[in-house]
Amino acid sequence: MRILIEDLTFETILGILPHERTTPQRVRVECRIDYTYADGRFINYADVADHIVDTMQKMQFDLIETALETLGATLHERFGLIETMELTIRKPDILPHCTVGISRRFTFTD
């Protein structure tokens, strides 16, 4: 089974520049989760989206890389059925002529 969360958009503190540490900015997160659905065991996509927003807003990360790695670890910890996951975090407003971001694929073997 695959969960798709696209265009999860919210404001948070993220970045190392002085104005990024004081003024929330818009971020967009994409998440693709693969897991085995069996015997009614499933991952609630609303809980995944809430976890992403809550974690990013509470942690107020300096580096987008740290945000991505932390989300990967905490999502797997909370939702143990995750087998593979792709996460992308974008900052659409930080540069005037483009959207920037990072992405990573996680594979979990428990």
Secondary structure, DSSP 8 states (H G I E B T S, - for coil): -EEEEEEEEEEE---SSHHHHHS-EEEEEEEEEEE--BTTB---HHHHHHHHHHHHHHH--S-HHHHHHHHHHHHHHH-TTEEEEEEEEEEEEEETTEEEEEEEEEE---
